[in-house]
């Protein structure tokens, strides 16, 4: 739970901070390289290892955030407990490393990474380096994706990340659209 002094429209940056924190902690502890599917999924070779959910309460008068809750879920162990329909698309940390696992060490490493980034972001509001690092871990830039937005579903090509953290996509008619909420699918359909 954080109480950031920022506009509600910048909430995507909290999710980015969390995603990079998971990636760096897993890399440091286990030597495993991960990628990001915009905006909140952490992948190992195209299979989902971790998901992030950021929810917030907005102050209606100021347009700022009152608080935000950043939840991070990681498939740590237990592939045998997955439903059949997701077993082939999920990754489990236990299976991607041969090193001993410790939930407390992993949680501590993620929190260390998160708080360092969060405090730096809160102090300066600077996003250039954050966006650059986040962009470097994205797995779907230049690829055809399916966008599932509140306005409907459509196919596009993922082009870049905008300065506000939104995903820029090129629709089939050639137009560029900014996706700020919803989901994307990188799986062929």
Legacy VTK file of the C-alpha trace (Angstrom):
# vtk DataFile Version 3.0
C-alpha trace
ASCII
DATASET POLYDATA
POINTS 189 float
0.000 0.000 0.000
1.451 3.327 -1.057
0.209 6.883 -0.851
1.806 8.497 -3.882
1.574 12.228 -4.446
0.643 11.959 -8.115
-2.167 12.245 -10.604
-4.321 9.162 -11.086
-3.290 9.037 -14.762
0.253 8.080 -13.736
-0.784 4.852 -12.008
0.735 2.746 -14.806
4.150 3.759 -13.491
3.474 1.928 -10.208
2.800 -1.256 -12.168
5.997 -0.709 -14.164
7.993 -0.220 -10.967
6.589 -3.492 -9.611
7.312 -5.376 -12.853
10.936 -4.235 -12.953
11.291 -5.074 -9.262
10.214 -8.679 -9.881
12.485 -9.009 -12.919
15.545 -7.620 -11.144
14.975 -9.601 -7.930
14.559 -12.904 -9.793
17.610 -12.156 -11.940
19.743 -11.277 -8.906
18.681 -14.254 -6.774
18.306 -16.980 -9.399
20.002 -15.751 -12.583
16.752 -16.153 -14.524
15.979 -13.692 -17.316
12.340 -12.681 -17.589
10.323 -10.474 -19.922
7.225 -8.301 -19.605
3.944 -8.450 -21.462
2.466 -4.964 -21.155
1.425 -3.894 -18.636
1.380 -6.358 -15.794
2.526 -9.882 -16.732
6.017 -11.271 -16.162
6.949 -14.075 -18.546
9.553 -16.817 -18.736
9.947 -17.934 -22.356
6.428 -16.763 -23.171
4.793 -18.448 -20.165
3.316 -16.388 -17.331
5.342 -16.533 -14.123
3.963 -13.490 -12.342
1.109 -11.040 -12.501
0.694 -7.595 -10.999
-2.551 -5.885 -10.067
-2.545 -2.217 -9.111
-5.733 -0.740 -7.712
-6.214 2.739 -6.357
-8.565 5.184 -4.753
-8.756 8.609 -6.332
-9.469 11.918 -4.660
-12.344 13.313 -6.742
-11.523 16.942 -5.970
-7.803 16.963 -6.717
-7.644 14.179 -9.316
-4.755 12.685 -7.351
-4.427 9.280 -5.789
-5.386 8.787 -2.157
-3.659 5.418 -2.098
-2.695 2.521 -4.333
-2.430 -1.173 -3.547
0.127 -3.024 -5.649
-0.329 -6.786 -5.585
2.268 -9.158 -6.999
1.526 -12.829 -7.520
4.288 -15.277 -8.436
3.937 -18.914 -9.421
6.474 -20.190 -6.918
5.764 -23.936 -6.720
2.907 -26.305 -7.427
2.425 -26.777 -11.160
0.272 -29.806 -10.337
-2.303 -27.477 -8.763
-2.963 -25.472 -11.956
-6.201 -26.046 -13.847
-5.605 -27.963 -17.101
-6.529 -24.960 -19.273
-3.618 -22.829 -17.980
-0.993 -25.467 -17.166
0.712 -25.119 -20.555
0.807 -21.303 -20.464
2.103 -20.889 -16.912
5.676 -20.987 -15.644
6.687 -21.937 -12.108
9.820 -20.501 -10.495
10.680 -23.911 -9.023
10.964 -25.290 -12.574
12.987 -22.449 -14.110
15.843 -22.500 -11.602
17.919 -25.250 -10.052
18.720 -23.157 -6.999
17.102 -23.498 -3.575
14.026 -21.268 -3.283
13.051 -19.099 -0.360
9.796 -17.150 -0.345
11.099 -14.726 2.270
14.313 -13.990 0.345
12.358 -13.451 -2.858
9.795 -11.197 -1.163
12.571 -9.237 0.542
14.468 -8.791 -2.731
11.334 -7.650 -4.573
10.457 -5.192 -1.814
14.020 -3.801 -1.746
13.863 -3.235 -5.507
10.349 -1.795 -5.324
11.025 0.687 -2.523
14.247 1.949 -4.118
12.443 2.621 -7.397
9.290 3.956 -5.778
11.158 6.456 -3.594
13.271 7.654 -6.534
10.135 8.034 -8.670
8.246 9.802 -5.865
11.108 12.219 -5.237
11.610 13.294 -8.837
8.616 12.168 -10.889
11.198 11.284 -13.559
10.078 8.534 -15.930
12.667 8.509 -18.730
14.942 5.833 -17.223
11.968 3.848 -15.881
10.354 3.774 -19.332
13.646 2.841 -20.989
14.267 -0.095 -18.641
10.644 -1.226 -18.884
10.678 -0.996 -22.689
13.882 -3.070 -22.852
12.093 -6.004 -21.181
8.929 -5.960 -23.304
8.423 -9.145 -25.290
5.806 -8.047 -27.805
7.056 -4.870 -29.486
6.812 -5.236 -33.255
4.487 -8.236 -32.923
0.855 -8.735 -33.822
-1.341 -8.717 -30.716
-5.001 -8.781 -29.823
-6.215 -5.839 -27.736
-9.094 -6.496 -25.342
-10.132 -3.041 -24.211
-13.290 -1.695 -22.582
-14.159 -0.285 -26.032
-13.904 -3.682 -27.735
-11.490 -6.221 -29.160
-9.225 -5.699 -32.173
-5.938 -6.822 -33.719
-2.940 -4.520 -33.937
0.855 -4.429 -33.904
2.521 -3.351 -30.640
4.753 -0.396 -31.562
6.070 1.326 -28.442
5.360 2.695 -24.985
4.157 6.296 -24.775
5.615 8.770 -22.293
2.613 8.189 -20.017
3.137 4.383 -20.003
0.349 3.572 -22.439
0.943 0.974 -25.142
1.044 2.416 -28.644
-0.408 0.059 -31.236
-0.893 0.268 -34.969
-4.363 -0.855 -35.946
-5.097 -2.743 -39.152
-6.121 0.509 -40.879
-2.656 1.973 -40.161
-3.756 4.356 -37.416
-1.837 4.544 -34.134
-3.884 4.088 -30.965
-2.902 4.532 -27.340
-4.009 1.687 -25.041
-4.138 2.789 -21.411
-6.274 0.060 -19.900
-7.479 -3.409 -20.723
-5.535 -6.504 -21.678
-3.536 -7.691 -24.610
-3.014 -11.196 -25.892
0.210 -12.237 -27.594
-1.066 -15.702 -28.371
-2.034 -16.417 -31.975
-5.730 -16.987 -32.429
LINES 1 190
189 0 1 2 3 4 5 6 7 8 9 10 11 12 13 14 15 16 17 18 19 20 21 22 23 24 25 26 27 28 29 30 31 32 33 34 35 36 37 38 39 40 41 42 43 44 45 46 47 48 49 50 51 52 53 54 55 56 57 58 59 60 61 62 63 64 65 66 67 68 69 70 71 72 73 74 75 76 77 78 79 80 81 82 83 84 85 86 87 88 89 90 91 92 93 94 95 96 97 98 99 100 101 102 103 104 105 106 107 108 109 110 111 112 113 114 115 116 117 118 119 120 121 122 123 124 125 126 127 128 129 130 131 132 133 134 135 136 137 138 139 140 141 142 143 144 145 146 147 148 149 150 151 152 153 154 155 156 157 158 159 160 161 162 163 164 165 166 167 168 169 170 171 172 173 174 175 176 177 178 179 180 181 182 183 184 185 186 187 188
